[in-house]
Amino acid sequence: MRLSNLPVRIEYLMGILLIALGIISIYGVSSDLEHNSLYALSKVVMIALGILMIIDPKKNIMRAVGMYAATIGIGGMIRSMNALSSESTLYFLFGLITFLLGVNLVLCGISYFRGTSKNARRMTITAYLIFLVYCLRAIATIYLGTNPWEYFTNNYSVVTFLMMYAMYIFVLTSDEIRYGIPLEKNLIDLTGLRKSISIPNDSLIMESDLKAISDGLAGIASWNELNAGPAESEYMIKLGKEMPCTLILQKWKGSTCLYATVVTDPNGSFIQGARFRIDNMIRDKETAILYGNDGSKINIKINIEGKINEDQS
């Protein structure tokens, strides 16, 4: 999912959401500010940082994500103060968890704002945890007998919190965030490289595919014939579930061996990659081992039960 496809820049949407939810929340407790001073203060902080997010002259998605995290983190810390002074153990624990998660969000937000964040996992996990805490709190209250409509109308702040964190999770799982951090880029590139030069660990090969490999090594014409390039015939095998790929086997003109190439998309353009030479195949009941005289070696588990993987059907 790409944020650039949205009709409005996400930085403005995030800022407007903070301002709107802050104003609505303050209005809801305006008749009793004396007993809701910390809550109102957290919303004032939300409104102020929402405005700052919109007028920020250096605005970009990473800075906006950092400011948003710091905003909801500070708000969570302030709101948890009442719970931390509560005599109720359950309420105290809820406040302690909220406070610690808020601190973590502030620290993550600062690293995003400064452009020093290494990856998005820590912040994404924190956002999910806080979202889950508020969901569980609502579910537990309703389960104990509270009418759902009365709960959400009397505690509409829970709805605003859920909306805030839902928006944040939406942004954190976007391509701009996942690919915008150097470490995340490197991990994705390394994963792609591994997919292009290796066989997935969860690969299972069918008996029919093993027979096709044996036919190719024996020179039996059972593969798809090619009319161009050095290859005279080829055979494709789909492998892997978590990281699916295709093993393309080719028989070259004038050669007695086979050549295998791993690709993620057999219908796409293949520019460069690792090619394995296969001169022999040894198998037992569970594993097939493909050997090349140049030192190549491929281990693939055999699908003994004859069941086809969903990604291999």
ZADO-1210 file (C-alpha; in nm, 4 decimals, padded with zeros to 6 digits):
<atoms>
<atom x="00.0000" y="00.0000" z="00.0000" code="MET" pos="1"/>
<atom x="00.1419" y="00.3357" z="-00.1064" code="ARG" pos="2"/>
<atom x="00.0468" y="00.6615" z="00.0667" code="LEU" pos="3"/>
<atom x="00.1308" y="00.8527" z="-00.2508" code="SER" pos="4"/>
<atom x="-00.1875" y="00.7124" z="-00.4069" code="ASN" pos="5"/>
<atom x="-00.4020" y="00.9067" z="-00.1578" code="LEU" pos="6"/>
<atom x="-00.5655" y="01.2276" z="-00.2900" code="PRO" pos="7"/>
<atom x="-00.4275" y="01.4312" z="00.0052" code="VAL" pos="8"/>
<atom x="-00.0802" y="01.4229" z="00.1588" code="ARG" pos="9"/>
<atom x="-00.0860" y="01.1960" z="00.4615" code="ILE" pos="10"/>
<atom x="00.0986" y="01.4563" z="00.6707" code="GLU" pos="11"/>
<atom x="-00.2043" y="01.6873" z="00.6453" code="TYR" pos="12"/>
<atom x="-00.4469" y="01.4043" z="00.7205" code="LEU" pos="13"/>
<atom x="-00.2535" y="01.3047" z="01.0329" code="MET" pos="14"/>
<atom x="-00.2360" y="01.6646" z="01.1558" code="GLY" pos="15"/>
<atom x="-00.6039" y="01.7302" z="01.0875" code="ILE" pos="16"/>
<atom x="-00.7012" y="01.4076" z="01.2673" code="LEU" pos="17"/>
<atom x="-00.5054" y="01.5091" z="01.5783" code="LEU" pos="18"/>
<atom x="-00.6590" y="01.8558" z="01.5836" code="ILE" pos="19"/>
<atom x="-01.0143" y="01.7306" z="01.5257" code="ALA" pos="20"/>
<atom x="-00.9954" y="01.4557" z="01.7874" code="LEU" pos="21"/>
<atom x="-00.8312" y="01.6940" z="02.0340" code="GLY" pos="22"/>
<atom x="-01.1062" y="01.9567" z="01.9981" code="ILE" pos="23"/>
<atom x="-01.3849" y="01.6973" z="02.0200" code="ILE" pos="24"/>
<atom x="-01.2294" y="01.5410" z="02.3303" code="SER" pos="25"/>
<atom x="-01.1849" y="01.8745" z="02.5116" code="ILE" pos="26"/>
<atom x="-01.5408" y="01.9751" z="02.4283" code="TYR" pos="27"/>
<atom x="-01.6635" y="01.6507" z="02.5833" code="GLY" pos="28"/>
<atom x="-01.5092" y="01.7308" z="02.9227" code="VAL" pos="29"/>
<atom x="-01.5473" y="02.1117" z="02.9104" code="SER" pos="30"/>
<atom x="-01.8247" y="02.0995" z="03.1713" code="SER" pos="31"/>
<atom x="-01.5944" y="01.9346" z="03.4267" code="ASP" pos="32"/>
<atom x="-01.2386" y="02.0450" z="03.3526" code="LEU" pos="33"/>
<atom x="-01.1469" y="02.0430" z="03.7209" code="GLU" pos="34"/>
<atom x="-01.1693" y="01.6639" z="03.7356" code="HIS" pos="35"/>
<atom x="-01.0340" y="01.6119" z="03.3852" code="ASN" pos="36"/>
<atom x="-00.7394" y="01.8504" z="03.3839" code="SER" pos="37"/>
<atom x="-00.4777" y="01.5899" z="03.2849" code="LEU" pos="38"/>
<atom x="-00.7011" y="01.4549" z="03.0118" code="TYR" pos="39"/>
<atom x="-00.7636" y="01.8058" z="02.8763" code="ALA" pos="40"/>
<atom x="-00.3899" y="01.8836" z="02.8932" code="LEU" pos="41"/>
<atom x="-00.3094" y="01.5774" z="02.6835" code="SER" pos="42"/>
<atom x="-00.5572" y="01.6999" z="02.4218" code="LYS" pos="43"/>
<atom x="-00.4075" y="02.0493" z="02.4186" code="VAL" pos="44"/>
<atom x="-00.0704" y="01.8876" z="02.3438" code="VAL" pos="45"/>
<atom x="-00.2386" y="01.6868" z="02.0682" code="MET" pos="46"/>
<atom x="-00.3894" y="01.9970" z="01.9073" code="ILE" pos="47"/>
<atom x="-00.0637" y="02.1947" z="01.9310" code="ALA" pos="48"/>
<atom x="00.1474" y="01.9206" z="01.7698" code="LEU" pos="49"/>
<atom x="-00.1221" y="01.8611" z="01.5081" code="GLY" pos="50"/>
<atom x="-00.0968" y="02.2269" z="01.4058" code="ILE" pos="51"/>
<atom x="00.2836" y="02.2051" z="01.4094" code="LEU" pos="52"/>
<atom x="00.2680" y="01.8988" z="01.1867" code="MET" pos="53"/>
<atom x="00.0649" y="02.0894" z="00.9268" code="ILE" pos="54"/>
<atom x="00.2766" y="02.4071" z="00.9239" code="ILE" pos="55"/>
<atom x="00.6128" y="02.2279" z="00.9491" code="ASP" pos="56"/>
<atom x="00.8215" y="02.3824" z="00.6650" code="PRO" pos="57"/>
<atom x="01.0323" y="02.0648" z="00.6335" code="LYS" pos="58"/>
<atom x="00.7372" y="01.8285" z="00.6374" code="LYS" pos="59"/>
<atom x="00.7855" y="01.4804" z="00.5032" code="ASN" pos="60"/>
<atom x="00.6393" y="01.1437" z="00.5904" code="ILE" pos="61"/>
<atom x="00.9214" y="01.0443" z="00.8276" code="MET" pos="62"/>
<atom x="00.9034" y="01.3694" z="01.0271" code="ARG" pos="63"/>
<atom x="00.5236" y="01.3464" z="01.0369" code="ALA" pos="64"/>
<atom x="00.5381" y="00.9889" z="01.1655" code="VAL" pos="65"/>
<atom x="00.7817" y="01.0960" z="01.4353" code="GLY" pos="66"/>
<atom x="00.5690" y="01.3901" z="01.5465" code="MET" pos="67"/>
<atom x="00.2533" y="01.1781" z="01.5472" code="TYR" pos="68"/>
<atom x="00.4240" y="00.9125" z="01.7613" code="ALA" pos="69"/>
<atom x="00.5540" y="01.1720" z="02.0055" code="ALA" pos="70"/>
<atom x="00.2088" y="01.3318" z="02.0253" code="THR" pos="71"/>
<atom x="00.0134" y="01.0177" z="02.1117" code="ILE" pos="72"/>
<atom x="00.2998" y="00.8979" z="02.3319" code="GLY" pos="73"/>
<atom x="00.3017" y="01.2175" z="02.5408" code="ILE" pos="74"/>
<atom x="-00.0770" y="01.2109" z="02.5547" code="GLY" pos="75"/>
<atom x="-00.0740" y="00.8518" z="02.6785" code="GLY" pos="76"/>
<atom x="00.1818" y="00.9331" z="02.9468" code="MET" pos="77"/>
<atom x="-00.0193" y="01.2310" z="03.0748" code="ILE" pos="78"/>
<atom x="-00.3488" y="01.0398" z="03.0741" code="ARG" pos="79"/>
<atom x="-00.1937" y="00.7482" z="03.2645" code="SER" pos="80"/>
<atom x="-00.1032" y="00.9704" z="03.5619" code="MET" pos="81"/>
<atom x="-00.4468" y="00.9305" z="03.7208" code="ASN" pos="82"/>
<atom x="-00.4306" y="00.5534" z="03.6868" code="ALA" pos="83"/>
<atom x="-00.0817" y="00.5422" z="03.8425" code="LEU" pos="84"/>
<atom x="-00.2189" y="00.7031" z="04.1584" code="SER" pos="85"/>
<atom x="-00.5215" y="00.4732" z="04.1719" code="SER" pos="86"/>
<atom x="-00.5765" y="00.2302" z="04.4600" code="GLU" pos="87"/>
<atom x="-00.7173" y="-00.0248" z="04.2176" code="SER" pos="88"/>
<atom x="-00.4460" y="-00.2749" z="04.1213" code="THR" pos="89"/>
<atom x="-00.6025" y="-00.3448" z="03.7821" code="LEU" pos="90"/>
<atom x="-00.6366" y="00.0260" z="03.7002" code="TYR" pos="91"/>
<atom x="-00.2806" y="00.0898" z="03.8217" code="PHE" pos="92"/>
<atom x="-00.1421" y="-00.1852" z="03.5956" code="LEU" pos="93"/>
<atom x="-00.3342" y="-00.0456" z="03.3009" code="PHE" pos="94"/>
<atom x="-00.1863" y="00.2977" z="03.3703" code="GLY" pos="95"/>
<atom x="00.1653" y="00.1584" z="03.4103" code="LEU" pos="96"/>
<atom x="00.1471" y="-00.0308" z="03.0794" code="ILE" pos="97"/>
<atom x="00.0062" y="00.2759" z="02.9033" code="THR" pos="98"/>
<atom x="00.2775" y="00.4985" z="03.0505" code="PHE" pos="99"/>
<atom x="00.5643" y="00.2686" z="02.9479" code="LEU" pos="100"/>
<atom x="00.4269" y="00.2222" z="02.5978" code="LEU" pos="101"/>
<atom x="00.3862" y="00.6001" z="02.5749" code="GLY" pos="102"/>
<atom x="00.7516" y="00.6514" z="02.6708" code="VAL" pos="103"/>
<atom x="00.8543" y="00.4023" z="02.4041" code="ASN" pos="104"/>
<atom x="00.6446" y="00.5818" z="02.1433" code="LEU" pos="105"/>
<atom x="00.8026" y="00.9171" z="02.2318" code="VAL" pos="106"/>
<atom x="01.1540" y="00.7732" z="02.1980" code="LEU" pos="107"/>
<atom x="01.0642" y="00.6098" z="01.8667" code="CYS" pos="108"/>
<atom x="00.9025" y="00.9314" z="01.7465" code="GLY" pos="109"/>
<atom x="01.2161" y="01.1328" z="01.8229" code="ILE" pos="110"/>
<atom x="01.4312" y="00.8899" z="01.6251" code="SER" pos="111"/>
<atom x="01.1913" y="00.9119" z="01.3286" code="TYR" pos="112"/>
<atom x="01.1779" y="01.2915" z="01.3465" code="PHE" pos="113"/>
<atom x="01.5590" y="01.3128" z="01.3519" code="ARG" pos="114"/>
<atom x="01.5943" y="01.0520" z="01.0766" code="GLY" pos="115"/>
<atom x="01.7983" y="00.8137" z="01.2925" code="THR" pos="116"/>
<atom x="01.5480" y="00.5274" z="01.3174" code="SER" pos="117"/>
<atom x="01.6893" y="00.1882" z="01.2129" code="LYS" pos="118"/>
<atom x="01.3618" y="00.0071" z="01.1438" code="ASN" pos="119"/>
<atom x="00.9850" y="00.0346" z="01.1815" code="ALA" pos="120"/>
<atom x="00.9287" y="-00.2845" z="01.3799" code="ARG" pos="121"/>
<atom x="00.9666" y="-00.1385" z="01.7292" code="ARG" pos="122"/>
<atom x="00.7209" y="00.1428" z="01.6705" code="MET" pos="123"/>
<atom x="00.4758" y="-00.0769" z="01.4804" code="THR" pos="124"/>
<atom x="00.4735" y="-00.3360" z="01.7601" code="ILE" pos="125"/>
<atom x="00.4217" y="-00.0614" z="02.0195" code="THR" pos="126"/>
<atom x="00.1284" y="00.0849" z="01.8254" code="ALA" pos="127"/>
<atom x="-00.0291" y="-00.2601" z="01.7924" code="TYR" pos="128"/>
<atom x="00.0155" y="-00.3241" z="02.1663" code="LEU" pos="129"/>
<atom x="-00.1480" y="00.0027" z="02.2701" code="ILE" pos="130"/>
<atom x="-00.4317" y="-00.0551" z="02.0233" code="PHE" pos="131"/>
<atom x="-00.4757" y="-00.4039" z="02.1701" code="LEU" pos="132"/>
<atom x="-00.4717" y="-00.2734" z="02.5302" code="VAL" pos="133"/>
<atom x="-00.7599" y="-00.0337" z="02.4601" code="TYR" pos="134"/>
<atom x="-00.9525" y="-00.3026" z="02.2706" code="CYS" pos="135"/>
<atom x="-00.9109" y="-00.5491" z="02.5585" code="LEU" pos="136"/>
<atom x="-01.0151" y="-00.2832" z="02.8099" code="ARG" pos="137"/>
<atom x="-01.3363" y="-00.2176" z="02.6162" code="ALA" pos="138"/>
<atom x="-01.4073" y="-00.5881" z="02.5666" code="ILE" pos="139"/>
<atom x="-01.3495" y="-00.6667" z="02.9361" code="ALA" pos="140"/>
<atom x="-01.5784" y="-00.3842" z="03.0503" code="THR" pos="141"/>
<atom x="-01.8565" y="-00.4920" z="02.8166" code="ILE" pos="142"/>
<atom x="-01.8073" y="-00.8564" z="02.9145" code="TYR" pos="143"/>
<atom x="-01.8590" y="-00.7638" z="03.2810" code="LEU" pos="144"/>
<atom x="-02.2057" y="-00.6376" z="03.2002" code="GLY" pos="145"/>
<atom x="-02.1770" y="-00.2817" z="03.0717" code="THR" pos="146"/>
<atom x="-02.4045" y="-00.1958" z="02.7822" code="ASN" pos="147"/>
<atom x="-02.1825" y="-00.1437" z="02.4713" code="PRO" pos="148"/>
<atom x="-02.3691" y="00.1696" z="02.3595" code="TRP" pos="149"/>
<atom x="-02.3514" y="00.3251" z="02.7057" code="GLU" pos="150"/>
<atom x="-01.9829" y="00.2362" z="02.7372" code="TYR" pos="151"/>
<atom x="-01.8757" y="00.4039" z="02.4140" code="PHE" pos="152"/>
<atom x="-02.0991" y="00.7083" z="02.4611" code="THR" pos="153"/>
<atom x="-01.9700" y="00.7610" z="02.8160" code="ASN" pos="154"/>
<atom x="-01.6115" y="00.6761" z="02.7192" code="ASN" pos="155"/>
<atom x="-01.5935" y="00.8203" z="02.3700" code="TYR" pos="156"/>
<atom x="-01.2257" y="00.8912" z="02.4383" code="SER" pos="157"/>
<atom x="-01.1654" y="00.5193" z="02.3829" code="VAL" pos="158"/>
<atom x="-01.3057" y="00.5586" z="02.0329" code="VAL" pos="159"/>
<atom x="-01.0736" y="00.8526" z="01.9641" code="THR" pos="160"/>
<atom x="-00.7740" y="00.6538" z="02.0892" code="PHE" pos="161"/>
<atom x="-00.8626" y="00.3602" z="01.8664" code="LEU" pos="162"/>
<atom x="-00.9014" y="00.5921" z="01.5661" code="MET" pos="163"/>
<atom x="-00.5649" y="00.7540" z="01.6377" code="MET" pos="164"/>
<atom x="-00.3800" y="00.4251" z="01.6623" code="TYR" pos="165"/>
<atom x="-00.5658" y="00.2753" z="01.3667" code="ALA" pos="166"/>
<atom x="-00.4455" y="00.5675" z="01.1541" code="MET" pos="167"/>
<atom x="-00.0939" y="00.5235" z="01.2861" code="TYR" pos="168"/>
<atom x="-00.0842" y="00.1499" z="01.2133" code="ILE" pos="169"/>
<atom x="-00.2153" y="00.2275" z="00.8636" code="PHE" pos="170"/>
<atom x="00.0755" y="00.4664" z="00.8047" code="VAL" pos="171"/>
<atom x="00.3422" y="00.2433" z="00.9620" code="LEU" pos="172"/>
<atom x="00.2530" y="-00.0489" z="00.7346" code="THR" pos="173"/>
<atom x="00.2744" y="00.1630" z="00.4186" code="SER" pos="174"/>
<atom x="00.5453" y="00.1193" z="00.1555" code="ASP" pos="175"/>
<atom x="00.6856" y="00.4663" z="00.2234" code="GLU" pos="176"/>
<atom x="00.7697" y="00.3724" z="00.5826" code="ILE" pos="177"/>
<atom x="00.8768" y="00.0145" z="00.5159" code="ARG" pos="178"/>
<atom x="01.1045" y="00.1182" z="00.2294" code="TYR" pos="179"/>
<atom x="01.1964" y="00.4624" z="00.3626" code="GLY" pos="180"/>
<atom x="01.4262" y="00.3442" z="00.6422" code="ILE" pos="181"/>
<atom x="01.7822" y="00.2404" z="00.5443" code="PRO" pos="182"/>
<atom x="01.7849" y="-00.0823" z="00.7473" code="LEU" pos="183"/>
<atom x="01.4432" y="-00.1844" z="00.6168" code="GLU" pos="184"/>
<atom x="01.5656" y="-00.1231" z="00.2622" code="LYS" pos="185"/>
<atom x="01.8702" y="-00.3413" z="00.3227" code="ASN" pos="186"/>
<atom x="01.6622" y="-00.6230" z="00.4745" code="LEU" pos="187"/>
<atom x="01.4225" y="-00.6182" z="00.1801" code="ILE" pos="188"/>
<atom x="01.7113" y="-00.6136" z="-00.0687" code="ASP" pos="189"/>
<atom x="01.8817" y="-00.9036" z="00.1094" code="LEU" pos="190"/>
<atom x="01.5567" y="-01.1014" z="00.1122" code="THR" pos="191"/>
<atom x="01.5169" y="-01.0438" z="-00.2600" code="GLY" pos="192"/>
<atom x="01.8780" y="-01.1463" z="-00.3199" code="LEU" pos="193"/>
<atom x="01.8336" y="-01.4629" z="-00.1164" code="ARG" pos="194"/>
<atom x="01.5214" y="-01.5492" z="-00.3137" code="LYS" pos="195"/>
<atom x="01.7112" y="-01.5112" z="-00.6412" code="SER" pos="196"/>
<atom x="02.0105" y="-01.7322" z="-00.5541" code="ILE" pos="197"/>
<atom x="01.8733" y="-02.0024" z="-00.3252" code="SER" pos="198"/>
<atom x="01.6017" y="-02.2637" z="-00.2884" code="ILE" pos="199"/>
<atom x="01.3428" y="-02.1856" z="-00.0149" code="PRO" pos="200"/>
<atom x="01.3761" y="-02.4017" z="00.2975" code="ASN" pos="201"/>
<atom x="01.0097" y="-02.5058" z="00.2829" code="ASP" pos="202"/>
<atom x="01.0359" y="-02.6417" z="-00.0718" code="SER" pos="203"/>
<atom x="00.8814" y="-02.9768" z="-00.1607" code="LEU" pos="204"/>
<atom x="00.9372" y="-03.1411" z="-00.4981" code="ILE" pos="205"/>
<atom x="00.6885" y="-03.3760" z="-00.6603" code="MET" pos="206"/>
<atom x="00.7711" y="-03.7231" z="-00.7920" code="GLU" pos="207"/>
<atom x="00.6669" y="-03.6095" z="-01.1398" code="SER" pos="208"/>
<atom x="00.9243" y="-03.3302" z="-01.1242" code="ASP" pos="209"/>
<atom x="01.1959" y="-03.5743" z="-01.0118" code="LEU" pos="210"/>
<atom x="01.1141" y="-03.7950" z="-01.3110" code="LYS" pos="211"/>
<atom x="01.1387" y="-03.4928" z="-01.5406" code="ALA" pos="212"/>
<atom x="01.4859" y="-03.4148" z="-01.3995" code="ILE" pos="213"/>
<atom x="01.5913" y="-03.7770" z="-01.4530" code="SER" pos="214"/>
<atom x="01.4621" y="-03.7609" z="-01.8105" code="ASP" pos="215"/>
<atom x="01.6607" y="-03.4437" z="-01.8703" code="GLY" pos="216"/>
<atom x="01.9829" y="-03.5967" z="-01.7366" code="LEU" pos="217"/>
<atom x="01.9207" y="-03.9096" z="-01.9472" code="ALA" pos="218"/>
<atom x="01.8572" y="-03.7072" z="-02.2606" code="GLY" pos="219"/>
<atom x="01.4943" y="-03.8183" z="-02.2899" code="ILE" pos="220"/>
<atom x="01.2899" y="-03.5580" z="-02.4770" code="ALA" pos="221"/>
<atom x="01.0076" y="-03.4802" z="-02.2317" code="SER" pos="222"/>
<atom x="01.0678" y="-03.1089" z="-02.1753" code="TRP" pos="223"/>
<atom x="00.9367" y="-02.8001" z="-02.3527" code="ASN" pos="224"/>
<atom x="01.1415" y="-02.7395" z="-02.6661" code="GLU" pos="225"/>
<atom x="01.2928" y="-02.3964" z="-02.7288" code="LEU" pos="226"/>
<atom x="01.3744" y="-02.2482" z="-03.0674" code="ASN" pos="227"/>
<atom x="01.6079" y="-01.9645" z="-02.9666" code="ALA" pos="228"/>
<atom x="01.9334" y="-01.9172" z="-02.7720" code="GLY" pos="229"/>
<atom x="02.1707" y="-02.1855" z="-02.6428" code="PRO" pos="230"/>
<atom x="01.8951" y="-02.3809" z="-02.4656" code="ALA" pos="231"/>
<atom x="01.7192" y="-02.6538" z="-02.6595" code="GLU" pos="232"/>
<atom x="01.4562" y="-02.7361" z="-02.3937" code="SER" pos="233"/>
<atom x="01.3468" y="-02.6311" z="-02.0450" code="GLU" pos="234"/>
<atom x="01.1318" y="-02.7411" z="-01.7521" code="TYR" pos="235"/>
<atom x="00.9887" y="-02.5274" z="-01.4701" code="MET" pos="236"/>
<atom x="00.9291" y="-02.6330" z="-01.1082" code="ILE" pos="237"/>
<atom x="00.7427" y="-02.4129" z="-00.8571" code="LYS" pos="238"/>
<atom x="00.8918" y="-02.4246" z="-00.5081" code="LEU" pos="239"/>
<atom x="00.8357" y="-02.2688" z="-00.1661" code="GLY" pos="240"/>
<atom x="00.5348" y="-02.1272" z="00.0179" code="LYS" pos="241"/>
<atom x="00.6600" y="-01.8433" z="00.2391" code="GLU" pos="242"/>
<atom x="00.8961" y="-01.7155" z="-00.0324" code="MET" pos="243"/>
<atom x="00.7715" y="-01.8832" z="-00.3543" code="PRO" pos="244"/>
<atom x="01.0035" y="-01.9101" z="-00.6499" code="CYS" pos="245"/>
<atom x="01.0417" y="-02.1054" z="-00.9724" code="THR" pos="246"/>
<atom x="01.3325" y="-02.3361" z="-01.0549" code="LEU" pos="247"/>
<atom x="01.3953" y="-02.3180" z="-01.4299" code="ILE" pos="248"/>
<atom x="01.5868" y="-02.6186" z="-01.5644" code="LEU" pos="249"/>
<atom x="01.7410" y="-02.5980" z="-01.9096" code="GLN" pos="250"/>
<atom x="01.9107" y="-02.8448" z="-02.1383" code="LYS" pos="251"/>
<atom x="02.1687" y="-02.6702" z="-02.3556" code="TRP" pos="252"/>
<atom x="02.2598" y="-02.7677" z="-02.7080" code="LYS" pos="253"/>
<atom x="02.5607" y="-02.9973" z="-02.7188" code="GLY" pos="254"/>
<atom x="02.5756" y="-03.0376" z="-02.3383" code="SER" pos="255"/>
<atom x="02.5044" y="-03.3454" z="-02.1282" code="THR" pos="256"/>
<atom x="02.4341" y="-03.1546" z="-01.8059" code="CYS" pos="257"/>
<atom x="02.1436" y="-02.9396" z="-01.6955" code="LEU" pos="258"/>
<atom x="02.1452" y="-02.5769" z="-01.5860" code="TYR" pos="259"/>
<atom x="01.9116" y="-02.4530" z="-01.3125" code="ALA" pos="260"/>
<atom x="01.8166" y="-02.0921" z="-01.2391" code="THR" pos="261"/>
<atom x="01.6044" y="-01.9616" z="-00.9481" code="VAL" pos="262"/>
<atom x="01.3630" y="-01.6779" z="-01.0345" code="VAL" pos="263"/>
<atom x="01.0808" y="-01.5132" z="-00.8394" code="THR" pos="264"/>
<atom x="00.8711" y="-01.4462" z="-01.1502" code="ASP" pos="265"/>
<atom x="00.9211" y="-01.6802" z="-01.4486" code="PRO" pos="266"/>
<atom x="00.7176" y="-01.4442" z="-01.6682" code="ASN" pos="267"/>
<atom x="00.9288" y="-01.1374" z="-01.5882" code="GLY" pos="268"/>
<atom x="01.2562" y="-01.0109" z="-01.7341" code="SER" pos="269"/>
<atom x="01.5582" y="-01.2026" z="-01.6063" code="PHE" pos="270"/>
<atom x="01.8732" y="-00.9911" z="-01.6238" code="ILE" pos="271"/>
<atom x="02.1234" y="-01.1451" z="-01.3852" code="GLN" pos="272"/>
<atom x="02.1271" y="-01.4240" z="-01.1279" code="GLY" pos="273"/>
<atom x="02.2900" y="-01.7438" z="-01.0082" code="ALA" pos="274"/>
<atom x="02.2875" y="-02.0467" z="-01.2414" code="ARG" pos="275"/>
<atom x="02.3482" y="-02.3943" z="-01.0995" code="PHE" pos="276"/>
<atom x="02.4980" y="-02.6775" z="-01.3000" code="ARG" pos="277"/>
<atom x="02.3408" y="-03.0211" z="-01.2512" code="ILE" pos="278"/>
<atom x="02.5247" y="-03.3345" z="-01.3650" code="ASP" pos="279"/>
<atom x="02.3739" y="-03.5935" z="-01.1352" code="ASN" pos="280"/>
<atom x="02.0846" y="-03.6542" z="-00.8969" code="MET" pos="281"/>
<atom x="02.0837" y="-03.8749" z="-00.5870" code="ILE" pos="282"/>
<atom x="01.7705" y="-03.9348" z="-00.3837" code="ARG" pos="283"/>
<atom x="01.6474" y="-04.1270" z="-00.0830" code="ASP" pos="284"/>
<atom x="01.3020" y="-04.1510" z="00.0705" code="LYS" pos="285"/>
<atom x="01.2930" y="-03.7910" z="00.1910" code="GLU" pos="286"/>
<atom x="01.5454" y="-03.5828" z="00.0009" code="THR" pos="287"/>
<atom x="01.6649" y="-03.5272" z="-00.3530" code="ALA" pos="288"/>
<atom x="02.0195" y="-03.3950" z="-00.3959" code="ILE" pos="289"/>
<atom x="02.1181" y="-03.2361" z="-00.7265" code="LEU" pos="290"/>
<atom x="02.4955" y="-03.2313" z="-00.7900" code="TYR" pos="291"/>
<atom x="02.7069" y="-03.0369" z="-01.0345" code="GLY" pos="292"/>
<atom x="03.0645" y="-03.1218" z="-01.1349" code="ASN" pos="293"/>
<atom x="03.1549" y="-02.7592" z="-01.0619" code="ASP" pos="294"/>
<atom x="03.0688" y="-02.8082" z="-00.6940" code="GLY" pos="295"/>
<atom x="02.7043" y="-02.7020" z="-00.7115" code="SER" pos="296"/>
<atom x="02.4698" y="-02.8802" z="-00.4732" code="LYS" pos="297"/>
<atom x="02.0962" y="-02.8394" z="-00.4176" code="ILE" pos="298"/>
<atom x="01.9005" y="-03.0199" z="-00.1445" code="ASN" pos="299"/>
<atom x="01.5231" y="-03.0398" z="-00.1908" code="ILE" pos="300"/>
<atom x="01.2775" y="-03.2322" z="00.0263" code="LYS" pos="301"/>
<atom x="01.0519" y="-03.4748" z="-00.1589" code="ILE" pos="302"/>
<atom x="00.6745" y="-03.4471" z="-00.1228" code="ASN" pos="303"/>
<atom x="00.6323" y="-03.8055" z="-00.0047" code="ILE" pos="304"/>
<atom x="00.2563" y="-03.7837" z="00.0487" code="GLU" pos="305"/>
<atom x="00.2036" y="-03.6542" z="-00.3016" code="GLY" pos="306"/>
<atom x="00.0203" y="-03.3433" z="-00.1807" code="LYS" pos="307"/>
<atom x="00.0662" y="-03.0273" z="-00.3843" code="ILE" pos="308"/>
<atom x="00.1397" y="-02.7065" z="-00.1936" code="ASN" pos="309"/>
<atom x="-00.1075" y="-02.4262" z="-00.2426" code="GLU" pos="310"/>
<atom x="00.1636" y="-02.2183" z="-00.4063" code="ASP" pos="311"/>
<atom x="00.2695" y="-02.5086" z="-00.6261" code="GLN" pos="312"/>
<atom x="-00.0726" y="-02.6025" z="-00.7642" code="SER" pos="313"/>
</atoms>
